Amino acid sequence: MTVFVVSLFLPYTIHFDVRKPAARPDPPLQHILTTEDLSLFALRLGNSASTQATPAISTEHEQFFLSQKPSSFQSYSPHLPQLKDLPATTPSETLTPLWGQGLFVQPKSRAEDLPPVSILKYAAEHDRTTRSRVSSIPDIRQDSHERALQTADWSVQPGDQGNAGVRNAINAASRTGALKEKTWVGTLGMPTDALEDTRKFDIEDKLENEYDSLPIFTSDNDFDGHYSHYCKTILWPVFHYQIPDNPKSKAYEDHSWVYYVKINQAFADRIVKHWKRGDVIWIHDYHLLLVPGMIRKKIPDAQIGFFLHTAFPSSEVFRCLAMRKELLEGLLGANLLGFQTKEYCNHFLQTCNRLLCAEATADGVQLEDRFVNVAEFPAGVDLETLDTRRRDPEVGDWIKRMRSKYANKQLIVARDKLDHVRGVRQKLLAYELFLNKNPHLKEKVVLIQVASSTTEQVELEATVSDIVTRINSIHSTLAHQPIVFLKQDIEYSQYLAMITVADVMMITSLREGMGLTSHEYIYCQDGKCSDKHHGPLILSEFTGSSSLFEGYDLPVNPWDYRQCADAIKTAIEMSASERERRWLKLMDIVVHHTAEFWVTSFLEKLSKVHNEHSMRDTLSIPRLSVHELADKYKNAKQRLFILDYEGTLAAYGTSTSIVFTSPQRTLDVLNNLLYDEKNIVYVMSSRKPEEMDRLFRRVPKIGLIAENGCFLKEYDTENWIDMANVEKSMTWKQSVLMILDYYKDRTEGSWIEERHCSLVFHYADAKDPAGAIRQAGDCANHINDSCQGQQVHAVIVDGELLIESTEWTKGTAAARIFEGLKHHRQSLGLEAPEFLMVAGNAREDEIIYRWANTLAKDGVIRDVTTVSVSSRNTEAMATLTQGVNGVLSALQKLATLS
């Protein structure tokens, strides 16, 4: 069995050894932020309007981190391991360069320019670009570079793109033997149009045979439109609650959606080509949301898992995407969907319920022909490799230097990408407020903020620059600088040393999937490599890790600057015993939720649900053998039948009347069964008790279950038993009726049916069917959100929105029937029933199939038969393809055996 680990980028890339004719002086490795850089005032007024710090700010602290400059081509990415270490660990959250702009020697992108920022200029720009292509002069330097690539030697290098957390986790699971056979699937993280086909073939052959990798070659234009445009300017903002609602965001999806589909299809085709029966496909992150559905269409029985590393937004935000339905349907091609937290799972389930009108349960999404499991799998870090790396002599040297440099200082450390999601601006403003409120502490505290930036965040960089300048101008002294701001990433050894000697780590992300930097910080605070230990963690409540840490961190709302400032003071002044108490709890969580545990738990769950899905597939479930059923029937001394009504014993009619396929035949069959005193028959329905009495008044002794288990009329009795609390139902029904009235007024042709313990919103005959479906989805989402604490659930079924209590089901009624019957027979010195037959056709019947199958598995009843009349996937043991007629024929044959 091979596990295909599918991610947009492979953990490897290619470096070409191209000899340059003349060497130019290297630019500075890191840019030092000064008062003249990116000032917001300079942007507005020109470079002459720069503010001078008082007293003067020294760059000594920034230069401290630049004292070692790597000499190889890997210098731009300090976290890349040496070739001999391939593959090796990197920080779980790397700050990667832009695609096509890394400092490996690689081809230059041939992708066309993205559309202009203004939608109004798109057509004119498109015409201009088309004309310019015809008369453009070739770039001589680029042509020369591309020719050199065709003959240059090349080597496989650790990739500088992609999700380092996935790479570390897979390597950890492989190292321990938890993951035996794997194949990476992804792109090389570089433009490839300039490469000749023979060179691509050589690269593909080496990666496939020596590195267990399947590279995917796509055109530069397709990849740029997919990654730089659709993923980064549309999906990424939406998944982080930043709706791209202005022209500057380039968020018009007619241009980039086609590229997103192309890249996803390329991945799907590549996987399908290499897939063998028994293989596992594990797809990662928002770049490839369509791949599960694409593979499912070609390989219906494939074992497909998908994990989303980012947050999943609420339905209100996700619905802003123009291609929302296509994205959801693509995801639902998987057997198992994994998210970082329970909150993200709930958001996804609500979104499916609202936008697709799909039935969402606590375990997943019920589709017409399949069930898709949804679960949380918090990611973790590779602690074993992290422990090895932090014991490196270079890390130890940096620990000593930092301890000496910042002796007698309280160090607050942070490492973020400088964008609108990571909350760097909010953190700096909170730190400024802390200094203003606590002047007696300002010379005792230093904030070291590492922030890698991109060219697309100029305004944000300028704003952050002004804040840093202001803070250092006001609070610096000749001997102290309160902020050390590094506008580029640092060496991995420096990073490990920094989180080891830190007194506090502060993360103020406005939205983040997990936040594994906090896990690495907690582990490095064990005191084994430094005399500093048990440092508190200030963590945004909008990160996935915050929900995992159960409040033993210091959770903050990054928008509440006062709360963040108070948290800094609390962390600095926290007693040693309290620090240790919190750290021990956090450490237990980090040690439990490791990278290897994340991999194994997901793959084990995927294997389990895939087996369950295969068992429920109607193609895997045998047809009901009436002959075998008859043998079981004859050998039983006591028999129990629990039969669904609509769609099983009778064809569906209108909501107010029932049209039997053969009314007299149905009644005759039931009476014939009941003629044998060994038989006990119950009929179950969603209808009200009085309706059930009216429909079966000519069938004496029959037992009835009304409103899906809320009311029970026991066999051979006249009185109904209230299984549900009718008074309690009236309480939630009043509030739900107000919601239903709201949507009924907006859905012409709809109406509301009120039952004793449930409500039904009928919209099948609405004037606008498409609009009615949207209203029903919104209504279900509204009710499920509002009544979550009242154990009330709204589900859409065949043109109806059914709202009922989750406390009482057909399963609870069946359990009551069986227990009562068993106790009665035991009081007479008799055994429990030896024969049980359950037949149904609707989704709500699955719960009673599950109950009956459990009785069979546990040996409580000797012969159990569960039958589904529908074509849906089911937990029933057998199916009947003849529908109502098939059920009646089988029951009639049994009746003749009595």
Salt bridges, closest charged atoms under 4 A:
ASP17 OD2 - ARG19 NH2 3.39
ASP37 OD2 - HIS31 NE2 2.84
GLU60 OE2 - LYS405 NZ 2.76
ASP85 OD1 - LYS84 NZ 3.32
GLU112 OE1 - ARG133 NH2 2.80
GLU125 OE2 - ARG128 NH2 2.47
ASP127 OD1 - HIS126 ND1 3.98
GLU146 OE1 - ARG110 NH2 2.56
GLU204 OE2 - ARG270 NH2 2.88
GLU208 OE2 - HIS274 NE2 3.90
GLU210 OE1 - LYS206 NZ 3.12
ASP222 OD1 - LYS262 NZ 3.70
ASP269 OD1 - LYS298 NZ 2.70
ASP301 OD2 - ARG277 NH1 2.29
GLU316 OE2 - ARG319 NH1 3.76
GLU316 OE2 - ARG354 NH2 2.77
GLU343 OE2 - HIS347 NE2 3.89
GLU343 OE2 - ARG511 NH1 3.87
GLU368 OE2 - ARG872 NE 3.40
ASP382 OD1 - ARG175 NH2 2.96
GLU384 OE1 - ARG175 NH2 3.63
ASP387 OD1 - ARG390 NH2 2.95
ASP387 OD2 - ARG391 NE 3.14
ASP416 OD2 - LYS427 NZ 2.64
GLU432 OE2 - ARG470 NE 2.69
GLU459 OE2 - LYS248 NZ 3.44
GLU461 OE1 - LYS487 NZ 3.81
ASP489 OD2 - HIS79 NE2 2.89
ASP489 OD2 - ARG415 NH2 3.08
ASP503 OD2 - LYS532 NZ 2.45
GLU512 OE2 - ARG422 NH1 2.93
ASP526 OD2 - ARG390 NH2 2.60
ASP531 OD1 - ARG403 NE 3.10
ASP566 OD1 - LYS437 NZ 2.98
GLU573 OE1 - LYS569 NZ 2.93
GLU578 OE2 - ARG581 NH2 2.86
GLU578 OE2 - ARG582 NE 2.86
ASP631 OD2 - HIS627 NE2 3.68
ASP631 OD1 - LYS634 NZ 3.89
ASP644 OD1 - LYS810 NZ 3.18
GLU646 OE2 - ARG687 NE 2.66
ASP676 OD2 - ARG639 NH1 3.17
GLU690 OE1 - HIS756 NE2 3.13
GLU691 OE2 - ARG687 NH1 3.53
ASP693 OD1 - LYS713 NZ 3.07
ASP745 OD1 - LYS744 NZ 3.72
GLU753 OE2 - ARG755 NE 3.11
GLU753 OE1 - HIS762 NE2 2.81
GLU754 OE2 - LYS733 NZ 3.32
ASP778 OD2 - ARG319 NH2 3.68
ASP778 OD1 - ARG354 NE 2.69
GLU800 OE2 - HIS762 ND1 3.34
GLU807 OE2 - LYS728 NZ 2.95
GLU819 OE1 - LYS822 NZ 3.64
GLU819 OE1 - HIS823 NE2 3.87
GLU834 OE2 - ARG862 NH1 3.88
ASP845 OD1 - LYS810 NZ 2.63
GLU846 OE2 - ARG843 NH1 3.49
ASP863 OD2 - ARG862 NE 3.11
GLU875 OE2 - ARG616 NH2 3.41
GLU875 OE2 - ARG850 NE 2.96
